[in-house]
Amino acid sequence: MRFLFSAKAGVALAALTLVTPAFANEIESARSFDIAVSGSISQYCAMGTIADMDFGNLERRGLSRQTPVAFSCNMPFTMTINGESGALTHTTMPGGQGPFGGKLPYSLSIELPVRHPARQVLTKSFSSQQLQAGGVISSNGGIATDGMILGVELGLPSGEAGLLAGEYSEVITITVSPI
C-alpha cells in the first residue's frame, strides 16, 4: 500500500511542477497584452438662481442691469431664451390706454465663457421681440465652467405720451439642452 500512496503523491507533485513553469514561460515570453478599462461620467448642466430685476421707476431713460449667474455644463449645449410677452408689459392693461402705452421693449445680452479646450467668450444680444419667438445661443461644441453674465437694457415706451401708470412685468425662461 505504501507504494501506491507514494506513486499518487509523486504524480500530483509532478503535475504541479509541470503546470507552474509553463504558466511562467507564457508570461515571460509575452510581448504585449490588452487590458480593457472603462467608466462613464453623467451629463449635467446646472444653473444658479437669478434674482428678479427690479428697475424701479420706469420713467427714467437708459435703465439697465447686469447680473452674474452661476452656470456649468460638462457637455456641448444649446441655450434657448424665451420672453413671455416680448416686452415689460402692464399687468392689467397690456395694450395701454389712450395715448399711454402698456409695453416697454428691452434687450437681453448674454456673455458666456466656454472651453474647447481653450477659453472663448460667446456674446449675443436679443431684442424682446426676438425672445418672444425664442433666442438661441450655441456653445459651438464647448463646455461651460465659469458662469455667465446676463444683461437687460430697457428701450423706449410704446405709447406716444409714454407709459400708462401701473406695474409692469415680463417672465424670461432659459432652457439648456445637450447638443
Residue pairs with C-beta under 8 A, 6 or more apart in sequence:
41 74
43 74
43 75
43 178
44 72
44 73
44 74
45 71
45 72
45 73
45 74
45 75
45 77
45 144
45 176
45 178
46 70
46 71
46 72
46 73
47 69
47 70
47 71
47 174
47 176
48 69
48 70
48 71
48 147
50 67
50 69
50 150
51 67
53 65
53 67
53 152
55 63
55 65
55 88
55 154
56 63
58 88
58 104
58 154
58 157
58 163
58 168
59 162
59 163
61 156
62 153
62 154
63 153
63 154
64 151
64 152
64 153
64 154
65 151
65 152
66 149
66 150
66 151
66 152
67 149
67 150
67 151
68 147
68 148
68 149
69 147
69 148
69 149
69 150
70 147
71 112
71 144
71 147
71 148
72 144
72 145
72 147
73 139
73 143
73 144
73 176
74 143
75 143
75 178
75 179
76 138
76 139
76 140
76 141
76 142
76 143
76 178
76 179
77 138
77 139
77 143
77 144
77 176
77 177
77 178
77 179
78 136
78 137
78 138
78 139
78 176
78 177
78 179
79 110
79 112
79 136
79 137
79 138
79 139
79 174
79 175
79 176
79 177
80 134
80 135
80 136
80 174
80 175
80 176
80 177
81 108
81 110
81 126
81 131
81 134
81 135
81 136
81 137
81 172
81 173
81 174
81 175
82 131
82 132
82 134
82 135
82 172
82 173
82 175
83 108
83 128
83 131
83 132
83 170
83 171
83 172
84 132
84 170
84 171
84 172
84 173
85 94
85 103
85 128
85 132
85 170
85 171
86 103
86 105
86 128
86 129
86 131
86 132
87 103
87 104
87 105
87 106
87 128
87 129
87 158
87 170
88 103
88 104
88 105
88 106
88 128
88 154
88 168
88 169
88 170
89 102
89 103
89 104
89 168
89 169
89 170
90 96
90 102
90 103
90 163
90 164
90 166
90 167
90 168
91 166
91 167
91 168
91 169
92 166
93 102
93 164
93 166
94 102
94 103
95 102
96 102
96 103
96 158
96 159
96 163
96 164
97 164
98 161
99 159
99 160
99 161
100 159
100 161
100 162
100 163
100 164
100 165
101 157
101 158
101 159
101 160
101 161
101 162
101 163
101 164
102 158
102 159
102 163
102 164
103 157
103 158
104 154
104 155
104 156
104 157
104 158
104 163
104 168
105 127
105 128
105 129
105 154
105 155
105 156
105 158
106 127
106 128
106 152
106 153
106 154
106 155
106 170
107 125
107 126
107 127
107 128
107 152
107 153
107 155
108 125
108 126
108 128
108 131
108 135
108 150
108 151
108 152
108 172
109 123
109 124
109 125
109 126
109 150
109 151
109 152
109 153
110 122
110 123
110 124
110 125
110 137
110 148
110 149
110 150
110 151
111 121
111 122
111 123
111 148
111 149
111 151
112 121
112 122
112 123
112 124
112 137
112 139
112 144
112 148
113 119
113 120
113 121
113 122
113 144
113 145
113 146
113 147
113 148
114 120
114 121
114 122
114 139
114 140
114 142
114 143
114 144
115 142
115 143
115 144
115 145
116 140
116 141
116 142
116 143
119 146
120 142
122 137
122 139
122 140
122 142
124 135
124 137
126 135
128 155
128 170
131 172
138 179
139 179
141 179
157 163
